[in-house]
Amino acid sequence: MDEDVAVKALAALSQASRLKVFRAIVGTGPEGIQPGQLSTALDIPANTLSFHLKELHHAALVSVQREGRFLRYRADLAAMQSLMDFLTAHCCQGVPCCDPINLNCESGNC
């Protein structure tokens, strides 16, 4: 992941309601969720939710698939992992001393 893509993803997640929407979509796993279900679950008006979903899609954090008259949103877990990898790439100054996600140090130097 390059820096521009990471900045776009982080910018999309930097708004509280949008972060809440993204986390809810991640929580649905590979099944994803339709906007109406998401709106009800999070108590977010449809027009507001639509704006947040568009921003998350533009940042390539979610994918959207048409199912007849409905849309289904799914978290792009590969993009999320790529962002996590980008953010932790320089953990321990690049020395593989620990698991940067769990912060389990192998050498005790972390």
MINUTOR-749695 format. One line per 2 residues: number of its first residue (from 1); for each residue x, y, z of N, C-alpha, C, O. Coordinates in Angstrom, 2 decimals, always signed. Layout:
% residues N
NUM> X/Y/Z/X/Y/Z/X/Y/Z/X/Y/Z | ...
% end
This chain:
% residues 110
1> +0.85/-1.17/+0.00/+0.00/+0.00/+0.00/+0.89/+1.23/+0.00/+1.86/+1.31/+0.76 | +0.57/+2.17/-0.86/+1.36/+3.40/-0.86/+0.74/+4.43/+0.08/-0.39/+4.28/+0.53
3> +1.49/+5.45/+0.35/+1.09/+6.45/+1.34/-0.21/+7.16/+0.96/-1.04/+7.42/+1.84 | -0.41/+7.48/-0.31/-1.63/+8.17/-0.73/-2.88/+7.33/-0.46/-3.90/+7.87/-0.02
5> -2.80/+6.04/-0.72/-3.93/+5.14/-0.47/-4.19/+5.05/+1.04/-5.34/+5.06/+1.47 | -3.13/+4.96/+1.82/-3.28/+4.89/+3.28/-3.92/+6.17/+3.83/-4.78/+6.10/+4.70
7> -3.50/+7.30/+3.32/-4.07/+8.58/+3.78/-5.55/+8.64/+3.45/-6.35/+9.08/+4.28 | -5.92/+8.20/+2.25/-7.33/+8.21/+1.86/-8.15/+7.30/+2.78/-9.25/+7.67/+3.19
9> -7.63/+6.12/+3.09/-8.34/+5.18/+3.97/-8.46/+5.75/+5.37/-9.52/+5.68/+5.99 | -7.37/+6.29/+5.88/-7.40/+6.85/+7.23/-8.33/+8.06/+7.31/-9.01/+8.26/+8.32
11> -8.35/+8.87/+6.26/-9.26/+10.02/+6.23/-10.71/+9.55/+6.27/-11.54/+10.15/+6.95 | -11.00/+8.50/+5.53/-12.37/+7.97/+5.52/-12.78/+7.46/+6.90/-13.95/+7.57/+7.28
13> -11.84/+6.91/+7.63/-12.14/+6.36/+8.96/-12.05/+7.38/+10.08/-12.34/+7.06/+11.24 | -11.66/+8.60/+9.76/-11.42/+9.60/+10.80/-12.68/+10.31/+11.27/-12.59/+11.22/+12.10
15> -13.82/+9.93/+10.77/-15.09/+10.52/+11.19/-15.82/+9.48/+12.02/-15.92/+8.32/+11.61 | -16.33/+9.85/+13.18/-16.87/+8.89/+14.15/-18.00/+8.03/+13.59/-17.99/+6.81/+13.76
17> -18.97/+8.64/+12.93/-20.09/+7.86/+12.39/-19.62/+6.90/+11.31/-20.08/+5.77/+11.24 | -18.70/+7.35/+10.47/-18.18/+6.51/+9.39/-17.40/+5.34/+9.95/-17.49/+4.22/+9.44
19> -16.63/+5.58/+10.99/-15.90/+4.49/+11.65/-16.88/+3.47/+12.22/-16.66/+2.27/+12.12 | -17.97/+3.96/+12.80/-19.01/+3.08/+13.34/-19.63/+2.24/+12.23/-19.85/+1.04/+12.41
21> -19.90/+2.85/+11.08/-20.46/+2.15/+9.93/-19.47/+1.08/+9.44/-19.86/-0.06/+9.20 | -18.20/+1.45/+9.30/-17.20/+0.50/+8.84/-17.08/-0.68/+9.79/-17.04/-1.83/+9.35
23> -17.04/-0.42/+11.07/-16.93/-1.50/+12.05/-18.14/-2.42/+12.00/-18.00/-3.64/+12.17 | -19.31/-1.85/+11.77/-20.52/-2.67/+11.67/-20.45/-3.56/+10.42/-20.84/-4.72/+10.46
25> -19.96/-3.02/+9.33/-19.83/-3.81/+8.10/-18.80/-4.92/+8.29/-19.03/-6.05/+7.87 | -17.68/-4.60/+8.91/-16.67/-5.62/+9.20/-17.29/-6.73/+10.04/-17.00/-7.91/+9.83
27> -18.13/-6.36/+10.99/-18.77/-7.33/+11.87/-19.68/-8.31/+11.17/-19.96/-9.38/+11.70 | -20.15/-7.97/+9.97/-21.04/-8.88/+9.25/-20.26/-9.95/+8.50/-20.85/-10.89/+7.97
29> -18.94/-9.82/+8.45/-18.11/-10.81/+7.77/-18.35/-10.83/+6.28/-18.76/-9.82/+5.70 | -18.11/-11.97/+5.64/-18.21/-12.05/+4.19/-19.64/-11.89/+3.67/-19.85/-11.59/+2.49
31> -20.62/-12.08/+4.53/-22.02/-11.94/+4.11/-22.35/-10.50/+3.73/-23.14/-10.26/+2.81 | -21.76/-9.55/+4.43/-22.06/-8.16/+4.16/-23.42/-7.76/+4.68/-24.07/-8.51/+5.41
33> -23.86/-6.57/+4.28/-25.12/-6.05/+4.80/-25.71/-5.06/+3.81/-24.99/-4.37/+3.09 | -27.02/-5.00/+3.78/-27.72/-4.03/+2.93/-27.85/-2.71/+3.70/-27.95/-2.72/+4.92
35> -27.87/-1.60/+2.99/-27.96/-0.29/+3.65/-29.16/-0.15/+4.57/-29.04/+0.45/+5.64 | -30.30/-0.67/+4.19/-31.49/-0.57/+5.04/-31.28/-1.25/+6.39/-31.69/-0.73/+7.43
37> -30.65/-2.40/+6.35/-30.36/-3.13/+7.59/-29.36/-2.35/+8.44/-29.50/-2.27/+9.66 | -28.38/-1.78/+7.79/-27.36/-1.00/+8.48/-27.96/+0.26/+9.10/-27.64/+0.61/+10.23
39> -28.82/+0.91/+8.36/-29.48/+2.13/+8.84/-30.29/+1.83/+10.10/-30.26/+2.59/+11.07 | -31.01/+0.73/+10.08/-31.82/+0.32/+11.23/-30.94/-0.04/+12.42/-31.19/+0.38/+13.54
41> -29.91/-0.83/+12.15/-29.03/-1.30/+13.23/-28.30/-0.16/+13.92/-28.10/-0.18/+15.14 | -27.89/+0.85/+13.15/-27.09/+1.94/+13.70/-27.90/+3.20/+13.98/-27.38/+4.17/+14.52
43> -29.18/+3.17/+13.61/-30.06/+4.33/+13.77/-29.47/+5.56/+13.10/-29.37/+6.64/+13.69 | -29.07/+5.38/+11.85/-28.52/+6.46/+11.03/-29.48/+6.68/+9.87/-29.84/+5.71/+9.19
45> -29.91/+7.92/+9.62/-30.81/+8.18/+8.49/-30.20/+7.70/+7.18/-28.98/+7.76/+6.99 | -31.04/+7.24/+6.26/-30.60/+6.65/+5.00/-29.72/+7.60/+4.20/-28.70/+7.18/+3.64
47> -30.09/+8.88/+4.13/-29.28/+9.81/+3.32/-27.91/+10.04/+3.93/-26.93/+10.17/+3.20 | -27.82/+10.08/+5.23/-26.53/+10.23/+5.92/-25.69/+8.97/+5.72/-24.50/+9.04/+5.44
49> -26.34/+7.82/+5.86/-25.64/+6.55/+5.67/-25.10/+6.43/+4.25/-23.98/+5.97/+4.04 | -25.89/+6.85/+3.29/-25.47/+6.80/+1.90/-24.17/+7.59/+1.69/-23.27/+7.13/+0.98
51> -24.08/+8.75/+2.29/-22.87/+9.57/+2.20/-21.67/+8.83/+2.79/-20.60/+8.79/+2.18 | -21.85/+8.24/+3.96/-20.75/+7.52/+4.62/-20.32/+6.30/+3.80/-19.12/+6.04/+3.67
53> -21.28/+5.57/+3.26/-20.96/+4.40/+2.45/-20.19/+4.80/+1.19/-19.27/+4.11/+0.77 | -20.59/+5.92/+0.60/-19.89/+6.40/-0.60/-18.44/+6.73/-0.27/-17.54/+6.40/-1.04
55> -18.20/+7.36/+0.86/-16.85/+7.71/+1.27/-16.01/+6.46/+1.54/-14.84/+6.40/+1.16 | -16.59/+5.47/+2.19/-15.87/+4.23/+2.46/-15.57/+3.46/+1.18/-14.51/+2.86/+1.04
57> -16.50/+3.50/+0.24/-16.29/+2.84/-1.04/-15.22/+3.58/-1.84/-14.36/+2.94/-2.45 | -15.26/+4.90/-1.82/-14.26/+5.70/-2.53/-12.85/+5.44/-1.97/-11.87/+5.49/-2.71
59> -12.76/+5.17/-0.68/-11.47/+4.88/-0.05/-11.08/+3.41/-0.22/-10.05/+2.98/+0.31 | -11.88/+2.64/-0.93/-11.63/+1.22/-1.21/-11.62/+0.36/+0.05/-10.94/-0.67/+0.10
61> -12.38/+0.78/+1.05/-12.48/-0.01/+2.28/-13.67/-0.95/+2.26/-13.71/-1.94/+3.00 | -14.65/-0.65/+1.41/-15.80/-1.53/+1.26/-16.07/-1.74/-0.22/-15.75/-0.89/-1.06
63> -16.66/-2.88/-0.53/-17.12/-3.14/-1.89/-18.64/-3.13/-1.87/-19.26/-3.34/-0.83 | -19.21/-2.90/-3.02/-20.67/-2.89/-3.13/-21.08/-3.78/-4.28/-20.44/-3.79/-5.34
65> -22.14/-4.53/-4.08/-22.64/-5.45/-5.09/-24.15/-5.26/-5.22/-24.87/-5.23/-4.22 | -24.61/-5.13/-6.44/-26.04/-5.00/-6.68/-26.68/-6.37/-6.65/-26.18/-7.33/-7.25
67> -27.80/-6.46/-5.92/-28.60/-7.69/-5.84/-30.03/-7.31/-6.19/-30.84/-7.01/-5.31 | -30.33/-7.31/-7.47/-31.66/-6.87/-7.91/-31.82/-5.39/-7.63/-31.06/-4.57/-8.15
69> -32.80/-5.04/-6.82/-33.04/-3.63/-6.47/-32.18/-3.18/-5.29/-32.14/-1.98/-4.98 | -31.50/-4.09/-4.66/-30.77/-3.78/-3.43/-29.26/-3.76/-3.66/-28.75/-4.30/-4.64
71> -28.58/-3.14/-2.73/-27.12/-3.14/-2.70/-26.67/-3.89/-1.47/-27.36/-3.91/-0.45 | -25.51/-4.51/-1.57/-24.91/-5.19/-0.41/-23.49/-4.69/-0.27/-22.71/-4.70/-1.23
73> -23.16/-4.24/+0.92/-21.82/-3.73/+1.21/-21.06/-4.76/+2.02/-21.58/-5.36/+2.95 | -19.81/-4.94/+1.63/-18.90/-5.85/+2.34/-17.59/-5.11/+2.62/-17.12/-4.32/+1.80
75> -17.02/-5.39/+3.76/-15.71/-4.82/+4.07/-14.68/-5.49/+3.18/-14.73/-6.70/+2.96 | -13.75/-4.71/+2.68/-12.64/-5.26/+1.91/-11.56/-5.60/+2.94/-10.73/-4.77/+3.29
77> -11.60/-6.84/+3.40/-10.70/-7.25/+4.48/-9.25/-7.24/+4.03/-8.35/-7.01/+4.85 | -9.00/-7.48/+2.75/-7.63/-7.41/+2.24/-7.11/-5.98/+2.31/-5.95/-5.75/+2.66
79> -7.96/-5.02/+1.98/-7.56/-3.61/+2.07/-7.32/-3.21/+3.52/-6.39/-2.47/+3.82 | -8.18/-3.70/+4.41/-8.01/-3.39/+5.84/-6.69/-3.98/+6.34/-5.96/-3.33/+7.08
81> -6.38/-5.22/+5.94/-5.13/-5.83/+6.36/-3.94/-5.10/+5.77/-2.91/-4.92/+6.43 | -4.07/-4.67/+4.53/-3.00/-3.91/+3.88/-2.73/-2.61/+4.63/-1.58/-2.21/+4.80
83> -3.80/-1.95/+5.08/-3.63/-0.73/+5.87/-2.94/-1.03/+7.20/-2.05/-0.29/+7.63 | -3.34/-2.11/+7.85/-2.69/-2.50/+9.10/-1.21/-2.82/+8.87/-0.35/-2.44/+9.67
85> -0.92/-3.52/+7.78/+0.47/-3.83/+7.45/+1.27/-2.56/+7.20/+2.42/-2.43/+7.63 | +0.66/-1.61/+6.49/+1.33/-0.34/+6.21/+1.64/+0.40/+7.52/+2.74/+0.93/+7.69
87> +0.68/+0.42/+8.43/+0.85/+1.14/+9.68/+1.88/+0.50/+10.60/+2.51/+1.19/+11.41 | +2.07/-0.79/+10.48/+2.99/-1.49/+11.39/+4.29/-1.92/+10.71/+5.09/-2.63/+11.30
89> +4.50/-1.49/+9.48/+5.67/-1.93/+8.71/+7.00/-1.57/+9.36/+7.99/-2.27/+9.15 | +7.04/-0.53/+10.13/+8.30/-0.10/+10.72/+8.36/-0.35/+12.23/+9.14/+0.27/+12.94
91> +7.52/-1.26/+12.69/+7.55/-1.62/+14.10/+8.94/-2.16/+14.43/+9.52/-2.90/+13.64 | +9.45/-1.79/+15.54/+10.77/-2.25/+16.01/+11.86/-1.91/+14.99/+12.83/-2.65/+14.84
93> +11.69/-0.79/+14.32/+12.67/-0.30/+13.34/+12.94/-1.32/+12.24/+14.05/-1.42/+11.73 | +11.89/-2.08/+11.88/+12.00/-3.04/+10.79/+12.59/-4.38/+11.18/+12.66/-5.28/+10.35
95> +13.02/-4.53/+12.41/+13.59/-5.79/+12.89/+12.41/-6.68/+13.34/+11.58/-6.24/+14.13 | +12.35/-7.91/+12.85/+11.22/-8.78/+13.22/+11.32/-9.27/+14.66/+11.60/-10.44/+14.91
97> +11.09/-8.36/+15.60/+11.22/-8.72/+17.02/+9.89/-9.02/+17.67/+9.85/-9.63/+18.74 | +8.80/-8.59/+17.04/+7.50/-8.82/+17.68/+6.40/-8.86/+16.64/+6.60/-8.48/+15.49
99> +5.24/-9.32/+17.06/+4.04/-9.30/+16.25/+3.40/-7.94/+16.46/+2.82/-7.70/+17.52 | +3.49/-7.03/+15.49/+3.02/-5.66/+15.70/+1.53/-5.56/+15.95/+1.08/-4.58/+16.54
101> +0.75/-6.53/+15.52/-0.70/-6.48/+15.76/-1.00/-6.83/+17.21/-1.79/-6.15/+17.86 | -0.38/-7.87/+17.73/-0.65/-8.31/+19.09/+0.39/-7.81/+20.09/+0.22/-7.97/+21.30
103> +1.45/-7.20/+19.59/+2.54/-6.70/+20.42/+3.12/-7.77/+21.32/+3.47/-7.51/+22.47 | +3.23/-8.99/+20.78/+3.86/-10.09/+21.50/+5.35/-10.06/+21.16/+5.75/-10.44/+20.06
105> +6.14/-9.63/+22.09/+7.56/-9.50/+21.83/+8.26/-10.86/+21.98/+8.04/-11.60/+22.94 | +9.10/-11.14/+21.00/+9.88/-12.37/+21.06/+11.21/-12.12/+21.76/+11.72/-12.99/+22.47
107> +11.77/-10.92/+21.54/+13.09/-10.66/+22.08/+13.06/-9.82/+23.33/+14.08/-9.65/+24.00 | +11.89/-9.29/+23.67/+11.80/-8.43/+24.85/+12.26/-7.01/+24.58/+12.32/-6.20/+25.50
109> +12.58/-6.69/+23.32/+13.06/-5.34/+22.97/+11.95/-4.39/+22.57/+12.22/-3.23/+22.28 | +10.72/-4.84/+22.55/+9.62/-3.98/+22.10/+9.06/-3.16/+23.25/+8.13/-2.38/+23.05
% end
